[in-house]
Amino acid sequence: VFLVFIALRTVPQFKITTIKVVSGSGKERIPTSLKEQLATYVGLSLFELNFNRLERELGSYPTIKSLELKRALPSSLEATVSLVESPALVQTTDGLETYLVEGNALVRLPAEDIDAWKQEMVTILVPPSYAQMLRAYGLDRSFHQVMELANSLGEKTTLITSIKYDNNSSNSFGKMVLEI
């Protein structure tokens, strides 16, 4: 069995020529860095790759919930990606950091993936200090209220491009500015 496996690695027909990446949720957004990483396997044998190790490594990407790799003989690699479901995109007002909301935490989103996520969900702009606090301690009750309000507005209109939220206000909720 071992010799057959070694022999299969050297057969030129099993060299990867095509890589197909599909989102399990049916959405077209695939992390750019995942595509770039998978592209580095073109030219390698399908039997040369350790799929378990690759699924663990690539599945640890911040916006990926799960990843499954399959061989499609003779020369294709198929990846099915399940992405994190997020109710909102959180961006600092200075534009230096962007996060996805996952549960009660913020997950940093790489710069090359921001545009794909912005097309599908509302963006909430927050001061950098507030974003740091949310990352360190989790989402507070008022931010959950902002997300609920943002999502309810998003269903009624497509004109709102982002919501600027500042929690430093005299009232308990803070201030919200809708950008159209």
N, C-alpha and C positions, 0 to 999 in steps of 0.2 A: 504494500500500500504506500509506504514511504517513497519507494523508487518511482511508482506511478505518479505520485504527487510532484516529485522533483522533475520528472519527465514532462508533465503538463506545463510546468513553469517555463519550459524552453520552447514550446510550440508557438511559432509566430502568429498563428490564427487566434490565439487567446490574448494577444496584446490589446490593451484597452484603446479603442479608437473613438468611442462615443460614451459620453456621460450624460445621463438624463436625471434631472432633479425635479421632483414633484412635491408640492405641498400637500400634506395629508388633509388639510382643512379646505382645499380647493381654491385658496387664495393664491395669487400669483407672486406674492412677495417672498423672495428667498434671500437670505443674507448673502451679500456680495462676498464677504470673506469666506463663506462656505463654498461658493462657486469657485473662487480662486484656489482654495485648498484642494478641492476635488480635481480641478484642472491639472494639478501637478502629477496626478496618477496616470495621465494619458501616456501611453507607450509602455507601461508596466504590464506584466501578465496578471490576468484575473486571479490566478492561483498563487501569486506572489504576495498578495495583500492579506493581512490579518484583520478580517472583518470585525471581530469582537473588539480588538484594540482600537480600530478606527472609529467604530460606533461610539465607544466611550470617549475618545478624544474629541471628535467632532460634535458629539452630543453635549459636551460641556460648554459649548458656545452659549453666551448669556441669553440669547433670544430663542434658543431651541429647547423644546420640551423633550422631544425624542427624535431619534434618527435610526432608520433601518436601511442597510445596504444589501443589494442583491446582485448576483451575477446574472447577466442576460447573455448567454452564449450565442455566438462565439466571441464577441469582442466589445460588449457593452457593460457598463456599470450603472445600476439604477439606485438612486437614493430617494427615499420617502421621508420627508421632514415634517414633523409636527411642531408648530411654533407656539410660543407663549401667547396666550390670549390676554390682551390688555385693554382696559376700558379707556385709557388715556395715555397720551404722550406728554411727558413733563420736560420742559426745557427751561434752562436758566435765562434770565433776562439779558445776560451778557453774551448768550449764545455759545458758551464754551462747553456746556454739558447738556446731554439729552438722555432721558431715562424712559423706560416703560414701567408702568405700574403692574406689578405681579403680586397678587394677594395684598399684603399689608406692607410691601417693600418696593423700593425703586431699583430697577436693574439698568445699569449703564448700557446705552445703545451706541455702538461704534458709528463714527461720522459717516462712513460710506453707506450705511443702512437707513439713515434718517429719512431721506426723501421717500423711500418706499413705504415707510410706516406713516408718514405725515399725510399721504394721500387717502388713507383709510380711517383715520381717527382724529379727533379733536386734539389740539395742542394747548396745554396749559402752561403759561409762562409764569415762573416764580423767581423771586430773588435768590441769588446763589447761596446766601446764608440759610434761607428756608429750605432749599434743596438739601443742603448738608444735614440739617436737622432731621428732615424726613428720612434720609439715608441712614442716619445713626440710630434713630429711635422709632422708625416706622411712621406710617401715615396717621395723622391725628384726625379727630372727628370732623373738624371744620374742612379739612382737605377732602375727606370722603363726601361731604356735602357739596363741595365745589364740583367734584367729579360727577355726582348724581345730576346736578344742575346742568353741567356741560353736556352730558349724554342725553338729557331730556331735550335740550335745545338743539342738539345735533340732528335729532330725528325730525324736527319741525322745519329746519331751514338748512340750506347748504351754503348760505352766504357767510356764515361765521367761520373764519379761518383759524383764529386762535382766541384764547381767553387769557388775559393777564390777571393774576391773582396776587394780591399783596395782603399778607396776614397781619401786617403792622398797622392796625387801625384802632380807633377808639372803641369800636363796637366789637363784639366777640367773633363775628364772622370774618371781617376783613373787607377789602374792596375788590371788586371784579370789574374789569373793562373788557368788553367784547370787541374784537377787531373784525371788521367786515371788509 
